[in-house]
Amino acid sequence: MADSKVTSGGTSGGSSHVPWRIIQAAKGASFVVPFFCGFVFFVIIPIVMSFRVVVYAKQKSGLGLGEAKETFVGLANLIKAAQDTTFWVGFGRVALYGIIMVPVTQFLSMVMALLIDSVKAKTAGKFRILLLLPYMTPGVVQTIIWIYLYSPTTSPFRWTGINFFDSNMVWFSMGQMAVWAGLGFNMLIMYGSLQSIPGEVIEAARLDGASEVRIAFSIKVPYMVSSVTFTTLFAVIGTLQLFDQPYFFRSISPQTITKDFTPAMMIYNQAFQVGNINYATALSLLLALVLCIASIGVYALQGKVNKV
C-alpha cells in the first residue's frame, strides 16, 4: 500500500504532499532535540574551546615579578602532560583498582540480576527498588552515610578494631563504596536484558530437562552480553575518572590520599588549587584520549566474546 499523504491544508488534494512516514519520523526526532542541544552546549562546545585553551600558557616576563600573560605555546602543554610521571602514577593506581573492582561489581550485578529474575515478579520488584536506592541517593547523603559507617567513634563495626581510613584499608574501603553505589544500576540494566528472553525458550529448555543453573549459563548469560558490555563501559569510564571516594578520604586521611592521588584529582588540583587552567585542560584531553582507547578496547572485547 502506498504511503498516506497529507497536505498543508489538511486534505489530500493540495499541491504539496508530505509523506506520512516523514511526519512520523520528524515527530520521533523531536524527542532527541533537548538531548542534542545539551550535548552540543555541554560537550561539543567545551571540547572545541579546550583546544584553544590548551595551546596557551600563563607566563611572567622578566624575573617573574610582572603580571602573568597568556602566551602561545603550541603543543607544549600536551607534551608536558604526556611526560608527567605523577599523572601516570595516579593512572596506574586507578587502573589497578579498576582491574579488581570492575569485574567484582559486574559479577555481583550479574548474580543479583539472575537471582531476581528467578523469583516471582512481585518479589523481584521489591528487591529491585532496594538495590537501586544507593544509586538514587544523592552524593552528599552517600558521603554522610559512609562517614558514619567508617568513623572510629560511630561505626557499628568499631568493635572489630578495623581502621577503615588506614593506608592498608583505603582501597578496600573505597571499593565498598563503589560497589554499594553501582551495584543497583548495573543489576537493573542486566535484569532488563533478561526480560527480553522469549518465555517459550525457557520453557522448552525446562521440558528438555535443563536445570536452572544450566538455563542460567546457556540461555540467560548470553542474552546479557550486550548489557554487560554497556555497564562495563560505564564502569571503566567511571573508574578512570575516580574522584569522589578518594576526595572524601583525603579530607580525613590526607597523609594517605595525596592531592594528585588520581588523574581526576590532579586535574582538579591544577585547575582550582594551582590555578593552571591551561595545563589542567591538557591533562583532561589526555585523560579523554585514554578513556576513548579504553572504550574501544571494551567494544573489541565484546566482539570477540560474541564470536565465541
Protein Blocks (a to p, Z undefined) as FASTA:
>chain_A
ZZddddfkopakbfbdcdfklmmmmmmmmmmmmmmmmmmmmmmmmmmmmmmmmmgccdde
hjopaccddddehjmmmmmmmmmmklmmmmmmmmmmmmmmmmmmmmmmmmmmmmmmmmcf
klmmmmmmmmmmmmmpcfklmmmmmmmmmpmklocklmnopafkbmklmmmmmmmmmmmm
mmmmmmmmmmmmmmmpcfklmmmmmmnopafklmmmmmmmmmmmmmmmmmmmmmmmmmmm
gmklmmmmmmmmmmlmcfklpmklmmmmmmmmnopaklmmmmmmmmmmmmmmmmmmmmmm
mmmmmmZZ
